[in-house]
Amino acid sequence: MAAIRVGIVDYKAGNLKSVENAVKHLGADYLLTGNPADFSSVSHLIFPGVGEANAAMSALKETGLGDMIREFYASGKPMLGICLGTQIILSESEEGNTPCLNLVEGKVRRFVLPPEYKVPHIGWNQVTFTIKHPAFEGIPENSSFYFVHSYYPDPENSENIAGQTEYNIRFTSAIAQKNIIAVQFHPEKSGEKGLALLTNFFKWKP
């Protein structure tokens, strides 16, 4: 992994320590920063986050990190979205009717479920991979990953759906487009399967 350098976007959206610990555990060279200029030196980008869409977008705009993420995507280098970072790559979110980065066309929707289904959706759940993708290589079909979320991504183009999960409804839990792979679950909190996904991401050459 010496040939890569992983940038982790710090936009004060929480959950950074567990992502950092997972990347460190895998032995990858990494940089955790909120300075847009620092990302010119990285080969891979992780866009994590836990929190509220409007506040996150405001932070990305104020710091210039939003423009950096758009430029990184345009460069063709591999990018991984996690949880809120996955939602924000879409066009807009129902959370506060927030315009997002619009890297992938689609909308972030809030769960509207029967009372017996708690929102937020918290805990382990299976992911069915709907496409073959290098990030999923060697991970068994219907593996379980850890989720914490009240909203889920709904891409406009079905070809962008890379994984789905059942929680009363069948929702998109992984998105793929060009050099982006994005997951609603938390690979950094998902044990061996999550670490395998991160390892695959580090090896990915879109």
C-alpha positions as CSV (number, residue, x, y, z in Angstrom):
1,M,0.0,0.0,0.0
2,A,3.1,2.3,0.0
3,A,2.2,3.4,-3.6
4,I,-1.1,5.0,-2.5
5,R,-1.9,7.9,-0.2
6,V,-5.5,8.2,1.1
7,G,-7.0,11.5,1.8
8,I,-9.8,11.6,4.5
9,V,-12.1,14.7,4.2
10,D,-12.5,16.5,7.6
11,Y,-15.5,18.8,7.4
12,K,-16.5,18.4,11.0
13,A,-19.2,15.8,10.2
14,G,-18.2,13.3,12.8
15,N,-17.1,9.7,12.8
16,L,-13.7,10.5,11.5
17,K,-11.7,8.7,14.2
18,S,-13.2,5.3,13.4
19,V,-12.4,5.8,9.7
20,E,-8.9,6.9,10.5
21,N,-8.4,3.9,12.8
22,A,-9.5,1.5,10.1
23,V,-7.2,3.1,7.5
24,K,-4.3,3.0,10.0
25,H,-5.0,-0.6,10.9
26,L,-4.7,-1.5,7.2
27,G,-1.3,0.1,7.0
28,A,-2.2,2.7,4.4
29,D,-0.5,6.0,4.2
30,Y,-3.2,8.6,4.8
31,L,-3.9,12.3,5.4
32,L,-6.8,13.5,7.5
33,T,-7.4,17.2,6.8
34,G,-9.9,20.0,6.2
35,N,-7.6,22.0,4.0
36,P,-8.6,21.7,0.3
37,A,-5.0,22.4,-0.9
38,D,-3.7,19.3,0.9
39,F,-5.7,16.9,-1.3
40,S,-3.5,17.5,-4.4
41,S,-1.1,14.9,-3.0
42,V,-3.5,12.0,-2.4
43,S,-4.3,9.2,-4.8
44,H,-7.6,8.0,-3.1
45,L,-10.2,10.1,-1.4
46,I,-12.6,9.0,1.5
47,F,-15.6,11.2,2.0
48,P,-17.1,10.1,5.3
49,G,-19.6,11.7,7.6
50,V,-22.4,11.5,10.1
51,G,-24.8,14.3,10.7
52,E,-27.2,16.7,9.0
53,A,-27.1,17.4,5.3
54,N,-27.7,21.2,5.4
55,A,-24.9,21.8,8.0
56,A,-22.6,19.5,6.1
57,M,-23.2,21.3,2.8
58,S,-22.7,24.7,4.5
59,A,-19.3,23.5,5.9
60,L,-18.2,22.1,2.5
61,K,-19.1,25.5,0.8
62,E,-17.5,27.7,3.5
63,T,-14.2,25.7,3.5
64,G,-13.9,25.1,-0.2
65,L,-14.0,21.3,0.3
66,G,-17.0,21.0,-1.9
67,D,-15.1,22.4,-4.9
68,M,-12.2,20.1,-4.0
69,I,-14.4,17.0,-4.0
70,R,-15.9,18.0,-7.4
71,E,-12.3,18.5,-8.8
72,F,-11.1,15.2,-7.3
73,Y,-14.0,13.4,-9.0
74,A,-13.3,15.1,-12.3
75,S,-9.7,13.9,-12.0
76,G,-10.8,10.3,-12.3
77,K,-9.0,9.2,-9.1
78,P,-10.9,6.7,-6.9
79,M,-13.3,8.1,-4.3
80,L,-15.2,6.4,-1.5
81,G,-18.3,7.9,0.1
82,I,-19.5,6.7,3.5
83,C,-22.9,7.3,5.1
84,L,-23.5,11.1,4.9
85,G,-20.7,11.3,2.4
86,T,-22.7,9.0,0.2
87,Q,-25.9,11.0,0.5
88,I,-24.2,14.3,-0.3
89,I,-22.8,13.2,-3.7
90,L,-26.4,13.1,-4.9
91,S,-28.3,16.1,-6.3
92,E,-30.5,17.0,-3.3
93,S,-31.6,15.8,0.1
94,E,-35.1,15.8,1.7
95,E,-33.3,16.6,4.9
96,G,-33.9,20.4,5.0
97,N,-34.5,20.3,1.2
98,T,-30.8,20.7,0.8
99,P,-29.0,21.0,-2.6
100,C,-26.1,18.7,-2.6
101,L,-22.9,18.1,-4.8
102,N,-24.8,16.6,-7.7
103,L,-22.0,14.3,-8.7
104,V,-24.6,11.5,-9.1
105,E,-28.1,12.4,-10.2
106,G,-30.7,11.5,-7.6
107,K,-32.4,12.4,-4.3
108,V,-31.8,11.5,-0.7
109,R,-35.0,10.3,0.9
110,R,-36.2,9.9,4.5
111,F,-37.5,6.5,5.6
112,V,-41.3,6.5,5.9
113,L,-41.9,3.2,7.6
114,P,-44.5,1.4,9.7
115,P,-44.2,2.0,13.5
116,E,-42.5,-1.4,14.1
117,Y,-39.5,-0.2,12.0
118,K,-37.4,2.2,14.0
119,V,-35.9,5.2,12.4
120,P,-33.0,5.7,12.4
121,H,-32.2,2.3,11.0
122,I,-29.4,1.2,13.4
123,G,-27.5,-2.1,13.3
124,W,-26.3,-4.9,11.1
125,N,-28.1,-5.6,7.8
126,Q,-27.4,-7.6,4.7
127,V,-26.3,-6.0,1.4
128,T,-27.1,-7.6,-1.9
129,F,-24.5,-6.5,-4.5
130,T,-26.4,-5.7,-7.8
131,I,-23.3,-5.3,-9.9
132,K,-19.8,-6.7,-10.0
133,H,-17.4,-4.0,-8.7
134,P,-13.7,-4.2,-7.6
135,A,-14.7,-2.8,-4.2
136,F,-16.8,-5.9,-3.5
137,E,-14.2,-8.5,-4.7
138,G,-14.0,-11.5,-2.4
139,I,-16.8,-10.4,-0.2
140,P,-19.6,-13.0,0.0
141,E,-23.0,-12.1,-1.4
142,N,-25.5,-10.9,1.2
143,S,-22.8,-10.0,3.7
144,S,-23.9,-7.9,6.7
145,F,-22.6,-4.4,7.3
146,Y,-23.3,-1.8,10.1
147,F,-25.8,1.0,9.4
148,V,-26.8,4.1,11.3
149,H,-29.1,6.4,9.2
150,S,-32.6,8.0,8.8
151,Y,-32.1,8.8,5.1
152,Y,-31.1,6.8,2.1
153,P,-29.8,7.5,-1.4
154,D,-32.1,7.1,-4.3
155,P,-30.1,7.5,-7.6
156,E,-32.1,8.6,-10.6
157,N,-30.3,6.1,-12.9
158,S,-30.7,2.4,-11.9
159,E,-27.3,1.7,-13.4
160,N,-25.8,3.6,-10.5
161,I,-27.2,1.1,-8.0
162,A,-24.4,-1.2,-6.8
163,G,-26.1,-2.7,-3.7
164,Q,-29.4,-2.9,-2.0
165,T,-30.7,-3.6,1.5
166,E,-34.1,-4.6,3.0
167,Y,-35.6,-2.6,5.8
168,N,-39.4,-2.9,5.2
169,I,-38.5,-1.4,1.8
170,R,-35.7,-2.3,-0.5
171,F,-33.4,0.7,-0.6
172,T,-30.1,1.5,-2.3
173,S,-27.2,0.9,0.1
174,A,-24.3,1.2,-2.4
175,I,-23.7,3.5,-5.5
176,A,-21.2,3.3,-8.3
177,Q,-20.4,5.8,-11.0
178,K,-17.1,6.0,-12.9
179,N,-14.5,6.5,-10.2
180,I,-17.0,6.8,-7.2
181,I,-18.0,3.9,-5.0
182,A,-20.3,5.0,-2.2
183,V,-21.9,3.1,0.6
184,Q,-24.7,4.0,3.1
185,F,-23.3,1.6,5.7
186,H,-20.1,2.0,7.7
187,P,-17.3,-0.3,6.4
188,E,-15.0,1.0,9.2
189,K,-17.4,-0.4,11.8
190,S,-18.3,-3.6,9.9
191,G,-15.5,-6.0,10.9
192,E,-13.6,-8.1,8.4
193,K,-16.1,-7.5,5.6
194,G,-15.8,-3.8,6.0
195,L,-12.0,-3.9,6.1
196,A,-12.0,-6.1,3.0
197,L,-14.0,-3.4,1.2
198,L,-11.6,-0.7,2.2
199,T,-8.6,-2.8,1.1
200,N,-10.3,-3.4,-2.2
201,F,-10.9,0.4,-2.6
202,F,-7.2,1.1,-2.0
203,K,-6.3,-1.4,-4.8
204,W,-8.9,0.0,-7.2
205,K,-7.7,1.6,-10.4
206,P,-10.8,3.0,-12.2
